[in-house]
Structures are given as structure tokens and as C-alpha cells.
Amino acid sequence: MSLVNRALWIIDRNLGGELTLPGLAETLGVGRHHLAHAFAAATGLPVMAYVRRRRLSEAAEALARGAGDILDLALESGYGSHEAFTRAFKAEFGQAPQGVREAGSTGALPLLAPLQWIEAPAWPLTAPRLIPSRPINAAGLSGVFAFDATEAIPTLWRRFMPEFAAMPNRTALIPVGVVSTPTEEGAFAYLCAAEVESFRGVPAHIECWPIPAATYAVFDHAQHVSALNRTYAAIWNGGLADFGLTPAEAAGLERHGRNFDPATGLGGMEVWIAVDT
């Protein structure tokens, strides 16, 4: 059973109990960084967003059946108060819990049913190269994204490329994307960056990220850039384990190939995953 399918099994059988990203990762024998990436790559949802939406969907069904005390239902759903539960419920479904109970139906609500067995799609993944990297000084523009909402990353790249050409102390001809470790809620920072010798002279509006030395497993992505998520899914859901690798709790890198054409999205990329040695 794949990592994500094991995670789904545990979540839906313990939906009423305490579920946290670190706790799930420990139960599954992986790091939270690994689980967060694997789950999002396979399902399109952050782990804890799936937990939250499943709990609210179960609560909505209970309300439609005439559940009594909303506070009890809030506590069972992982919320500490009636007010917090009501805010989350309205944000998810567009109406208050009381309205669903009075209507006696969830027919108009976008409930999230349990995700069933997810088959890992066949996707070409060649053996990675292991490359030790010196510390990197990355200077660029960043944004914070959710795993299920990354469509603005290309816009960030378009904003950054004029900055790249003028970046002082630049040491590489090709820019680098830096993917931070995710939060428990599934948010991560993404930096479009230039590698620089030092941060001296970097404009004030540019963010400076020092990246420690690490060993990376470098996977080639030869397909169109729009299919990059499929390479990530193959890496996180079995690829690393198949090659005997354990991911480190560290930022990852994306590098364009020398023939990459930003106008077409073709030319190849490299995905750099920090690994334990």
C-alpha cells in the first residue's frame, strides 16, 4: 500500500480523534515534509485541509440528520468553541450549521467524500544523481502558496526575470526555484531566485535566503513544465523509497535545463530533493 493510501486509511478511521501532521507522519514512519509533499502531489490537497474538510462534511451530514447540540458537534470535529466551528462551517459551505439542521438536507453542499484507493499513475522516473551542494545564497522574489493553489507561481517567475538580469553578484546563468518546507496547514513559500556570491548590494525589496549545504537527489523532468506535478507525485509516492533514499527536512530546488524555453515550457527541468546521507 502506498504512503498516501495508508495515510487516507488512518485519517478516515480516526477522524474523530486527534490528527496532526507530525503525528500522522510519525505513525507512517516518514518525516512530515515527506508526507505533506506526497499527500498533496497525489490528492491535490494539503493533509490537514483534507482532515478539516472531511470533518466538516461529516458534521454537515450529522446536522442534516438532526444532530442536537452544535457545541458537542464542534468539539467532535476538532473545534474548541461553537463560534470557531460556525466560522469554519460557513467558510466551507456558505451557510451556518443551524441552517443545515433546519433544512434537513446536505443536497446543496459541496461535501468531501472519503478519498478512495489512489492508484499511482505510470510516469517515467529515471534514477536520480546524488549531488553534494555547497551552501547557496539565493536572492529573489517569493510568494506563499497552498499545495492546491500553485497557479500563481508562473506569474511570480514573470515578475522576477527582469530582476534576475540585473542581480548583483550573480554566480549562475540559470535561475533557481526554492521550495520551502511546508507548514502543518500545507502552505509553503516559493522563491524565484538568482544564486549570488553574497547578499551585499542586493536591492532592499529582494528577499535573501541562505540555504545550507546539502546532498540532493536530482531527478530529470523532460516533459512540459505543466506536467511537473506528475514528476513530483512519482518522486514522493514511491520514487525516493524505490531508490533507497530518505528525504531531509530541508528546502528543495527546481532548476531549468540549459535548453529550457520559458516561451514554450519545453526544454526540461531538474528537481532537487535534499536527502539524508
N, C-alpha and C positions, 0 to 999 in steps of 0.2 A: 504494500500500500504506500502511495506517495506521501510525502510530507504534508502536502495540503489536504489530501483526503483524510489523513489521520487527524489533522487539526480540525477539520469540519466535524468529524465524528465526535471528538472530545467536546467541542463547543456546543453542539446541539444536544448532547446528553448531559451537559452541565450548565444549561442556560440559566437556571435559577440560582446557581451558586456563584462563588467569587471567580471571576475570569479576568486576568490581566495578561498583557503581552509578555512580561517577564515570566509569569507563572506558566503560561502555555508553552513558551519556549523551553523552559526547564523540563516540563513534563515530556516534551517531544525530543529532548536531548540535543537541541540546537541553540544557537545564540538568537537573541531577539531580532538582531539585524538580519539574520538569515531568514527567520520566519516571516518578518514583515515584508521583505522583498519577495519571497517565494509565494506567499498568500496573495499579495497584490498582483503579481505577474500572472497568476493562474486565474484569479477571480475578478480582477478589476476593482477590488475593494480593499481598503485597509482592514486589518484583522479586527480592530476594536470598533470600526464602523459597522462591520458585519454583525458583531455581537450586539451593538446598540440597536441596529435596525431589526434584528431578529427578535430582541426582547420587546421592542415597541410593537412589532407585528403580533406577537403572542398576546401582549396586553390588549391590543385593539380587538382581537378575537374574543378575549375574555370579557371585555366590556360589552361587545355585541351580544354575548350570551347572558348579560345581566349581572356581571360582577358587582358586588356590593361596595365595599369601602375602597375608594380610589387610593387612599393613603397606603393601605395594605398592598394594593397592586403596584404602587410606585416603589415600595420597599422591595417587593419581589423582583421588580425589573431593574434594581440596582440604583435607584434614586433615593436620596436622603430626605426628600420632602415632597409633599403634594405639589408645591409650586414648581420645583425643578422638573418633576415628571410632566406636568402640564405644559411647561415651556418646550420641552423636548418633543412631546407628543404633537403639539401644534406646529412646530418646525418641520416635523416629519410628514404629517398628514394634512395640515392646513385647517384643522378643526380641533376643538377641545375634547378631552376624554368624555365629558358629560354628554356631548352631542352624539357620540358614537353609541353610548349606552342607551340614550333615548331613542335613537333610530333603530337599534337592534340589528344593525347590519354593517358589514365592512365592504359592501359591494363597490363603493366609490373610492376606497382607499388603496394606495399603491403598496400593498403588503409585500414583504420579502419572505418568500417561502424558503425552507431549508435548501441550501445548495446540495445537489446530489453528487454522486461519484464524478469526478472530473478526470477525463482521460487526457493524458499528456499527449499533445499533438506531435506528430513526427516533424522534426525540424533539424536541419543539418548543423551539427556542432562538432567542430574539429578539436583535437587535443590542444589545450592551451600551452603557451610558452610561459615558463616561470621566469620573471624578470625582477631582479632586485633594483629598487629605485632609491636614489639619494633623496634627501628632503627637497620638497618643491615649494617655491614661493609662487602662489597663484594670485593674480590680481585681475579683478574683473567686476562684472555686474551679476547680482544674484536675485533670485525670487524664491518664495516658499510655495510649495505645491503639495497637493494630495496625490496619492498614487492613482486615484480615479479621475484626476483632473490635471493632466500634464499638457494640454493642448496649447498653452501659452509659452512653452519653452522655445519653440521656433521664433516667436516674436522677441523673446529675450536675446536670442542669438543675433537677430537683425539689428537690435539696438546696440549690441556690443561690438560688432565687427568694425565700425568706424573708430571705436576706442582702441581696438586691438592694433590697428595700423599705426597709431600714434603712441603706443605704450612705451614709456622709457624703460631702459634696462632689459628689454625683451631678449630672451635666450633661445627661443624656439620659433620656427617659421609657421608652425601649425598651432592653433588654439587648442585648449583642453576644456572639457566639461568636468566639473567636480560634483559628485552626488554625495551629500552628507548622510550620516547615519540617521534613520528616521526616528521620529518621536513615537510614543505609545499610541497616539491617535492617527498615525500614518502620514504625518506631514514630514516633508524633507526639504532642505534647501538645495538649490542647484545654482552653481556658479559657472558662468561663461567666462573663461579666463585666458590670460596670457601667462606663460611661465617667465618670471623675471629674476634677474640676479639678486636684486634686493628691492625692498619697498620704498627706497629713498627716491623722492621726486615723483612718486605716483600721485595723480590728481586726488583731491580730497573726496570726490564723490565715488571713487573706485574702492571696492572692498578688497582687503588683503587677507588671504587665508594661508597661513603656514601649514604645510602638510608634512607630517613626519616621514622619515624613511620607512619603507615597507617593501615586502615582496608581493608581487602581483601575479595572478594568473591572467594572462592576456588572451582573450578569445576574439577571433576574427568574425566580423559580421559583413558578409559580402553582398547581402541583398540591399534593397532600397531602405533608406533611413526610416521610412514609415513602419517597417517591419521589425524595428529594433526591439520592441517589447517582446516579440516572439523569441529572439535570441536570449533576452533576459529570462524569460519563462523557462527556457531549456536549461540555462545555467543554474538557476536557483532551485528548480524542481527536478533534481537528479543529476544534472551535469557535474556539479562540483563533487558530489559523492562518487559518481562513476569514475572520476579521475583521481580519487583518493585525496581530495582537498577539503580543508575546513576554512570557511571564510572568517576573516578577522573582523572585529568590531571597529571598522575604520571606513573612511570615505572611499568611494570608488571613482574611477576616472573613465571618461569617454574621449577618444582621440579620433579625429578624422584621418583617413588614409591620405597618402600624398596625392592620389588621383581623385579625391572626393570633390564633387561639383555641387556647391550649395544651390545652384540654379535648378538642378535636376534631382538632387538627393541620392545620386548614384556615385559609385567610386569606392565604397567600402569604409568601414569604421572598425575601431578596436574597442572592446570593453575590458577595462582593467579592474579586476576584483582583488582587493587585498586579502591575502591568505595567511594562515598561521604556518610557521615553519618549524 
